């Protein structure tokens, strides 16, 4: 049985090929744009967020970052979610489904807000905090409590 993959780089490459077959051009990684791929069709720019499942069948389940959702809502006419699944050993038999922002939202639920964490393991085994990027902010107790309070207002009891 093939090993399940955590990386979605194969899926991004497969989706790039699939989207090229649909007439999109100049598809490239969208570093720093809250999506996975950027491409063009008829001189119009499009954003694609790839959601990959390494499961061979069954339901799709995953997370969507708030930054991705904000980017999608800010670019509804040219932002798409692509779900896909496929076998690493058989690249010809993949499943793809493209969703508009409105279509994808029909399947989204807000369960809990999340924070990212990252620990750097040094060669001596010590742990240190990673450098904070320009677009990130350290989580604080006040921030978490404020977000939690607002989230509890939205969440059904």
DRENVEX-893425 format. One record per residue (C-alpha): residue number from 1; x, y, z; residue in three letters; chain. Coordinates in steps of 0.25 Angstrom, whole numbers, plus 5000, padded with zeros to 4 digits. Example, Ala and Ser with C-alpha at 12.3 -4.5 7.8 and 13.67 -1.06 7.14 Angstrom:
<rs>
<pos->1	u->5049	v->4982	w->5031	code->ala	unit->A> $
<pos->2	u->5055	v->4996	w->5029	code->ser	unit->A> $
</rs>
This chain:
<rs>
<pos->1	u->5000	v->5000	w->5000	code->unk	unit->A> $
<pos->2	u->5006	v->5014	w->4996	code->unk	unit->A> $
<pos->3	u->5010	v->5023	w->5008	code->unk	unit->A> $
<pos->4	u->5000	v->5034	w->5010	code->unk	unit->A> $
<pos->5	u->5006	v->5048	w->5007	code->unk	unit->A> $
<pos->6	u->5005	v->5060	w->5015	code->unk	unit->A> $
<pos->7	u->5011	v->5069	w->5004	code->unk	unit->A> $
<pos->8	u->5001	v->5074	w->4994	code->unk	unit->A> $
<pos->9	u->5012	v->5078	w->4984	code->unk	unit->A> $
<pos->10	u->5008	v->5066	w->4975	code->unk	unit->A> $
<pos->11	u->4994	v->5070	w->4975	code->unk	unit->A> $
<pos->12	u->4998	v->5085	w->4971	code->unk	unit->A> $
<pos->13	u->5006	v->5079	w->4959	code->unk	unit->A> $
<pos->14	u->4994	v->5070	w->4955	code->unk	unit->A> $
<pos->15	u->4984	v->5082	w->4957	code->unk	unit->A> $
<pos->16	u->4993	v->5091	w->4949	code->unk	unit->A> $
<pos->17	u->4993	v->5081	w->4937	code->unk	unit->A> $
<pos->18	u->4978	v->5079	w->4939	code->unk	unit->A> $
<pos->19	u->4976	v->5094	w->4938	code->unk	unit->A> $
<pos->20	u->4985	v->5096	w->4926	code->unk	unit->A> $
<pos->21	u->4976	v->5086	w->4919	code->unk	unit->A> $
<pos->22	u->4964	v->5095	w->4922	code->unk	unit->A> $
<pos->23	u->4971	v->5107	w->4915	code->unk	unit->A> $
<pos->24	u->4978	v->5113	w->4927	code->unk	unit->A> $
<pos->25	u->4992	v->5118	w->4924	code->unk	unit->A> $
<pos->26	u->5005	v->5123	w->4932	code->unk	unit->A> $
<pos->27	u->5000	v->5115	w->4944	code->unk	unit->A> $
<pos->28	u->5010	v->5117	w->4955	code->unk	unit->A> $
<pos->29	u->5012	v->5116	w->4970	code->unk	unit->A> $
<pos->30	u->5005	v->5127	w->4977	code->unk	unit->A> $
<pos->31	u->5014	v->5130	w->4989	code->unk	unit->A> $
<pos->32	u->5009	v->5140	w->4998	code->unk	unit->A> $
<pos->33	u->4995	v->5141	w->4992	code->unk	unit->A> $
<pos->34	u->4986	v->5132	w->5001	code->unk	unit->A> $
<pos->35	u->4984	v->5122	w->4990	code->unk	unit->A> $
<pos->36	u->4993	v->5111	w->4983	code->unk	unit->A> $
<pos->37	u->4993	v->5115	w->4968	code->unk	unit->A> $
<pos->38	u->4991	v->5127	w->4960	code->unk	unit->A> $
<pos->39	u->4988	v->5126	w->4945	code->unk	unit->A> $
<pos->40	u->4982	v->5134	w->4934	code->unk	unit->A> $
<pos->41	u->4971	v->5132	w->4923	code->unk	unit->A> $
<pos->42	u->4967	v->5142	w->4913	code->unk	unit->A> $
<pos->43	u->4976	v->5152	w->4920	code->unk	unit->A> $
<pos->44	u->4969	v->5150	w->4933	code->unk	unit->A> $
<pos->45	u->4976	v->5146	w->4946	code->unk	unit->A> $
<pos->46	u->4971	v->5134	w->4954	code->unk	unit->A> $
<pos->47	u->4974	v->5129	w->4967	code->unk	unit->A> $
<pos->48	u->4973	v->5114	w->4971	code->unk	unit->A> $
<pos->49	u->4973	v->5108	w->4985	code->unk	unit->A> $
<pos->50	u->4976	v->5093	w->4984	code->unk	unit->A> $
<pos->51	u->4970	v->5083	w->4994	code->unk	unit->A> $
<pos->52	u->4976	v->5069	w->4992	code->unk	unit->A> $
<pos->53	u->4972	v->5056	w->4999	code->unk	unit->A> $
<pos->54	u->4981	v->5045	w->4998	code->unk	unit->A> $
<pos->55	u->4970	v->5035	w->5002	code->unk	unit->A> $
<pos->56	u->4966	v->5027	w->4989	code->unk	unit->A> $
<pos->57	u->4951	v->5028	w->4992	code->unk	unit->A> $
<pos->58	u->4941	v->5034	w->5002	code->unk	unit->A> $
<pos->59	u->4938	v->5047	w->5007	code->unk	unit->A> $
<pos->60	u->4947	v->5060	w->5006	code->unk	unit->A> $
<pos->61	u->4951	v->5067	w->5019	code->unk	unit->A> $
<pos->62	u->4960	v->5078	w->5022	code->unk	unit->A> $
<pos->63	u->4963	v->5092	w->5027	code->unk	unit->A> $
<pos->64	u->4962	v->5105	w->5020	code->unk	unit->A> $
<pos->65	u->4970	v->5116	w->5025	code->unk	unit->A> $
<pos->66	u->4963	v->5130	w->5028	code->unk	unit->A> $
<pos->67	u->4974	v->5137	w->5019	code->unk	unit->A> $
<pos->68	u->4969	v->5128	w->5008	code->unk	unit->A> $
<pos->69	u->4955	v->5130	w->5011	code->unk	unit->A> $
<pos->70	u->4957	v->5145	w->5011	code->unk	unit->A> $
<pos->71	u->4965	v->5145	w->4998	code->unk	unit->A> $
<pos->72	u->4953	v->5137	w->4992	code->unk	unit->A> $
<pos->73	u->4943	v->5146	w->4997	code->unk	unit->A> $
<pos->74	u->4951	v->5158	w->4992	code->unk	unit->A> $
<pos->75	u->4952	v->5152	w->4978	code->unk	unit->A> $
<pos->76	u->4939	v->5144	w->4976	code->unk	unit->A> $
<pos->77	u->4939	v->5145	w->4961	code->unk	unit->A> $
<pos->78	u->4953	v->5139	w->4959	code->unk	unit->A> $
<pos->79	u->4956	v->5131	w->4971	code->unk	unit->A> $
<pos->80	u->4953	v->5116	w->4971	code->unk	unit->A> $
<pos->81	u->4955	v->5104	w->4980	code->unk	unit->A> $
<pos->82	u->4959	v->5091	w->4974	code->unk	unit->A> $
<pos->83	u->4957	v->5078	w->4981	code->unk	unit->A> $
<pos->84	u->4965	v->5066	w->4976	code->unk	unit->A> $
<pos->85	u->4970	v->5052	w->4979	code->unk	unit->A> $
<pos->86	u->4979	v->5042	w->4972	code->unk	unit->A> $
<pos->87	u->4989	v->5031	w->4973	code->unk	unit->A> $
<pos->88	u->5004	v->5035	w->4973	code->unk	unit->A> $
<pos->89	u->5006	v->5022	w->4965	code->unk	unit->A> $
<pos->90	u->4995	v->5025	w->4955	code->unk	unit->A> $
<pos->91	u->4995	v->5039	w->4950	code->unk	unit->A> $
<pos->92	u->4985	v->5037	w->4939	code->unk	unit->A> $
<pos->93	u->4973	v->5034	w->4948	code->unk	unit->A> $
<pos->94	u->4971	v->5046	w->4957	code->unk	unit->A> $
<pos->95	u->4958	v->5053	w->4961	code->unk	unit->A> $
<pos->96	u->4956	v->5068	w->4960	code->unk	unit->A> $
<pos->97	u->4945	v->5077	w->4964	code->unk	unit->A> $
<pos->98	u->4945	v->5092	w->4962	code->unk	unit->A> $
<pos->99	u->4936	v->5101	w->4971	code->unk	unit->A> $
<pos->100	u->4933	v->5115	w->4971	code->unk	unit->A> $
<pos->101	u->4934	v->5123	w->4984	code->unk	unit->A> $
<pos->102	u->4919	v->5122	w->4986	code->unk	unit->A> $
<pos->103	u->4919	v->5107	w->4983	code->unk	unit->A> $
<pos->104	u->4930	v->5104	w->4992	code->unk	unit->A> $
<pos->105	u->4924	v->5112	w->5004	code->unk	unit->A> $
<pos->106	u->4912	v->5102	w->5003	code->unk	unit->A> $
<pos->107	u->4921	v->5091	w->5009	code->unk	unit->A> $
<pos->108	u->4929	v->5100	w->5019	code->unk	unit->A> $
<pos->109	u->4926	v->5100	w->5034	code->unk	unit->A> $
<pos->110	u->4933	v->5109	w->5045	code->unk	unit->A> $
<pos->111	u->4937	v->5099	w->5056	code->unk	unit->A> $
<pos->112	u->4948	v->5106	w->5063	code->unk	unit->A> $
<pos->113	u->4958	v->5118	w->5060	code->unk	unit->A> $
<pos->114	u->4972	v->5113	w->5060	code->unk	unit->A> $
<pos->115	u->4987	v->5118	w->5062	code->unk	unit->A> $
<pos->116	u->4999	v->5112	w->5055	code->unk	unit->A> $
<pos->117	u->5011	v->5108	w->5063	code->unk	unit->A> $
<pos->118	u->5025	v->5105	w->5059	code->unk	unit->A> $
<pos->119	u->5036	v->5099	w->5067	code->unk	unit->A> $
<pos->120	u->5051	v->5099	w->5062	code->unk	unit->A> $
<pos->121	u->5059	v->5087	w->5067	code->unk	unit->A> $
<pos->122	u->5073	v->5091	w->5068	code->unk	unit->A> $
<pos->123	u->5084	v->5081	w->5066	code->unk	unit->A> $
<pos->124	u->5086	v->5080	w->5081	code->unk	unit->A> $
<pos->125	u->5071	v->5076	w->5083	code->unk	unit->A> $
<pos->126	u->5067	v->5090	w->5089	code->unk	unit->A> $
<pos->127	u->5055	v->5096	w->5084	code->unk	unit->A> $
<pos->128	u->5053	v->5111	w->5079	code->unk	unit->A> $
<pos->129	u->5043	v->5119	w->5073	code->unk	unit->A> $
<pos->130	u->5043	v->5122	w->5058	code->unk	unit->A> $
<pos->131	u->5045	v->5136	w->5053	code->unk	unit->A> $
<pos->132	u->5032	v->5143	w->5051	code->unk	unit->A> $
<pos->133	u->5029	v->5147	w->5037	code->unk	unit->A> $
<pos->134	u->5025	v->5161	w->5033	code->unk	unit->A> $
<pos->135	u->5010	v->5156	w->5031	code->unk	unit->A> $
<pos->136	u->5009	v->5149	w->5044	code->unk	unit->A> $
<pos->137	u->5006	v->5153	w->5058	code->unk	unit->A> $
<pos->138	u->5009	v->5146	w->5071	code->unk	unit->A> $
<pos->139	u->4997	v->5141	w->5078	code->unk	unit->A> $
<pos->140	u->4994	v->5147	w->5091	code->unk	unit->A> $
<pos->141	u->4985	v->5144	w->5102	code->unk	unit->A> $
<pos->142	u->4976	v->5156	w->5100	code->unk	unit->A> $
<pos->143	u->4975	v->5153	w->5085	code->unk	unit->A> $
<pos->144	u->4971	v->5138	w->5088	code->unk	unit->A> $
<pos->145	u->4961	v->5143	w->5098	code->unk	unit->A> $
<pos->146	u->4955	v->5153	w->5089	code->unk	unit->A> $
<pos->147	u->4954	v->5144	w->5077	code->unk	unit->A> $
<pos->148	u->4948	v->5133	w->5086	code->unk	unit->A> $
<pos->149	u->4937	v->5143	w->5091	code->unk	unit->A> $
<pos->150	u->4933	v->5147	w->5077	code->unk	unit->A> $
<pos->151	u->4934	v->5132	w->5073	code->unk	unit->A> $
<pos->152	u->4924	v->5128	w->5084	code->unk	unit->A> $
<pos->153	u->4914	v->5139	w->5080	code->unk	unit->A> $
<pos->154	u->4914	v->5132	w->5066	code->unk	unit->A> $
<pos->155	u->4914	v->5118	w->5070	code->unk	unit->A> $
<pos->156	u->4900	v->5111	w->5073	code->unk	unit->A> $
<pos->157	u->4899	v->5106	w->5087	code->unk	unit->A> $
</rs>
